[in-house]
Amino acid sequence: MPRILLFDIDGTLIRSGGAGARALERAVAAVLGLASVQADFSFGGMTDRMIFRRLLGSLGVEPEESLIARILERYPAILEEEVANAEHYAVQRGMRESLQALELSGRGDLAVGLGTGNVERGARIKLARADLNRFFPFGGFGCDAEDRGELLAAGAARGAERLGVAVSECSIVVVGDTPRDVSAAHAIGARCVAVATGGATRDELEAAGADHLFDDMASPGAYEALLS
């Protein structure tokens, strides 16, 4: 059966050393003309638009679409600066090796893409520092939908198109690090390979119903779970 793999970014593929969160907060502050903004909630598994909407609400500001659009316009330049200067940016253990192995497998029935709450420009900025964009020619992004399940469905559709088959003919696997990744995967009928490399614990990922659960992608059996 043709297979589509959709990888989350933050906490799963990389850790940005807080660059993403700082950029999101700075973008809101810049558009509102504030000195700073600090969130009192976790961004884990949320889409960029969802984060902006909630940040604005916490400030008592109506999250109008035109305002969110202005924030999204400012955000990429701020993110680029934050990622470039992040001291603790790193690729998660085992991820680069797994991506290289997938690339070298030469499988014509396999499509590897992104499934991330980041808007596409933000996603590409985060991955560029580690030269990971080349592994992901397509994806589902936060600019496709605010709902994580819907953006994964968009990514799966693009993967199926690349394979030249219907989505219904494909096995879809989502790789993520939060309970939101797990629930969104199941919402579109996909399996979830969860890695405990982000903010969620193994117990939380297990409780969410992860189909496969590993400490990281370097763990025994993790790479095999992508293709099993």
Long-range contacts (C-beta under 8 A, 24 or more apart in sequence): 1-109, 1-169, 1-170, 1-171, 2-109, 2-110, 2-111, 2-160, 2-163, 2-165, 2-169, 2-170, 2-171, 3-109, 3-110, 3-111, 3-170, 3-171, 3-172, 3-173, 3-227, 4-110, 4-111, 4-113, 4-155, 4-156, 4-159, 4-160, 4-163, 4-170, 4-171, 4-172, 4-173, 5-102, 5-110, 5-111, 5-112, 5-113, 5-173, 5-175, 5-226, 6-113, 6-114, 6-115, 6-139, 6-140, 6-152, 6-155, 6-156, 6-159, 6-172, 6-173, 6-174, 6-175, 6-190, 7-112, 7-113, 7-114, 7-115, 7-116, 7-136, 7-175, 7-176, 8-114, 8-115, 8-116, 8-117, 8-174, 8-175, 8-176, 8-177, 8-178, 8-181, 9-114, 9-116, 9-118, 9-123, 9-126, 9-127, 10-43, 10-44, 10-116, 10-118, 10-126, 10-177, 10-198, 11-44, 11-92, 11-177, 11-178, 11-197, 11-198, 11-199, 12-92, 12-95, 12-175, 12-176, 12-177, 12-181, 12-195, 12-197, 12-198, 13-91, 13-92, 13-95, 13-127, 13-132, 14-89, 14-90, 14-91, 14-92, 14-95, 14-126, 14-127, 14-130, 14-132, 15-88, 15-89, 15-90, 15-92, 15-197, 15-198, 16-82, 16-83, 16-86, 16-89, 16-126, 17-86, 17-87, 17-88, 17-89, 17-90, 18-86, 18-88, 19-79, 19-82, 19-83, 19-85, 19-86, 19-89, 19-126, 20-79, 20-82, 20-83, 20-118, 20-122, 20-126, 22-82, 23-75, 23-78, 23-79, 23-81, 23-82, 23-83, 23-122, 24-48, 24-51, 24-52, 24-55, 24-75, 25-55, 26-78, 26-82, 27-52, 27-71, 27-72, 27-74, 27-75, 27-78, 27-79, 28-52, 28-55, 28-56, 28-59, 28-71, 30-74, 30-78, 31-67, 31-70, 31-71, 31-74, 32-59, 32-61, 42-199, 44-177, 44-178, 44-180, 44-198, 44-199, 44-200, 45-117, 45-148, 45-176, 45-178, 45-179, 45-180, 45-181, 45-184, 46-117, 46-180, 47-117, 47-118, 47-142, 47-145, 47-146, 47-147, 47-148, 47-151, 48-72, 48-75, 48-117, 48-118, 48-119, 48-122, 48-142, 48-143, 49-119, 49-142, 49-143, 49-146, 50-117, 50-142, 50-146, 51-117, 53-146, 72-119, 75-119, 75-122, 76-121, 76-122, 76-125, 79-122, 79-125, 79-126, 80-125, 83-125, 83-126, 83-128, 83-129, 84-129, 89-129, 89-130, 91-130, 91-132, 92-195, 92-197, 92-216, 92-217, 93-197, 93-216, 93-217, 93-218, 94-216, 94-217, 94-218, 94-219, 94-222, 94-223, 95-217, 96-130, 96-132, 97-217, 97-218, 97-223, 98-217, 98-222, 98-223, 98-226, 99-132, 99-135, 101-223, 102-135, 102-226, 103-135, 109-163, 110-227, 111-138, 111-159, 111-160, 111-162, 111-163, 112-136, 113-137, 113-138, 113-139, 113-140, 113-155, 113-158, 113-159, 114-138, 114-139, 114-140, 114-141, 114-155, 115-139, 115-140, 115-151, 115-152, 115-155, 115-174, 115-175, 115-176, 115-181, 115-184, 116-140, 116-141, 116-142, 116-151, 117-141, 117-142, 117-148, 117-151, 118-142, 119-143, 137-162, 138-162, 147-184, 148-180, 148-181, 148-183, 148-184, 148-187, 149-183, 149-184, 149-187, 149-188, 152-184, 152-185, 152-187, 152-188, 152-190, 153-188, 156-188, 156-190, 173-226, 175-226, 177-205, 178-205, 179-204, 179-205, 179-207, 179-208, 182-208, 182-209, 182-210, 183-208, 183-209, 193-222, 193-225, 193-226, 195-222
